Amino acid sequence: MHPDLEPLLVLQNADVAVTGCDARLKALEPELKALDDQIAAAERVVAQARAGIQAALDRRDGLEGKIASYRTMQEQRRQRLEWVRGAKEASTLMAELDLARSVLAKEEAEFMRSGDAVGEAERKTSEAENALDKVREAQAAQREALAGRRQEIAAEREAAVKARADASRAVNPALLARYDRIRRGKAALAVYPLHGSSCGNCFTAVPTQRKALIQRGATIEGCEACGVLLYAKE
């Protein structure tokens, strides 16, 4: 066996462990996203319901202001009527008073309905908030389990990263640089065993002389086709 092979394989195993942890952490993301999406949907309903309260309040306040203005104008008409002497002008003011009284009655009825609308908006908001609380409560156990799994995997990853750092110090620097360069490529691993007379990654035939050197442990050769490092299993 080549003296650099064993530390190189230890390093690769550490890298595989880190990559595996990363994959397991990533696998948790869809589950967490689904939970977050449920919360976000319930929160949007709450926000819409609260906006409905504000809209109902604004309408009620607007009607209240209009009614107050109409009442002021009615009072002014009544006062003018007391001072009017001409029958024609009095008749005109009376007609205005009757019309304004009808308009005021409609606005007051609308104001009463607006109060009911505020109450209905508040009821819907309360229901939406309760629904949001129930979603959060229903998710609590699942989120706790996810957090536990994430914490466990993160701890494993931290240990694997430390093992990787320790292993890298045992590898020849030139070989380590070559190994790291290969890992940045498309191959799943950087080091593969021979598959008969072929590369264990791309299955390209290895020249006889190079294969013999690899099998004797005299060298760690790279595949001419895909570039990965090759060794012979004992």
Secondary structure, 3 states (H helix, E strand, C coil): CCCCHHHHHHHHHHHHHHHHHHHHHHHHHHHHHHHHHHHHHHHHHHHHHHHHHHHHHHHHHHHHHHHHHHHHHHHHHHHHHHHCCCHHHHHHHHHHHHHHHHHHHHHHHHHHHHHHHHHHHHHHHHHHHHHHHHHHHHHHHHHHHHHHHHHHHHHHHHHHHHHHHHHHCCCCHHHHHHHHHHHCCCCCCCEEECECCECCCCCCECCHHHHHHHHHCCCCEECCCCCCEEECCC
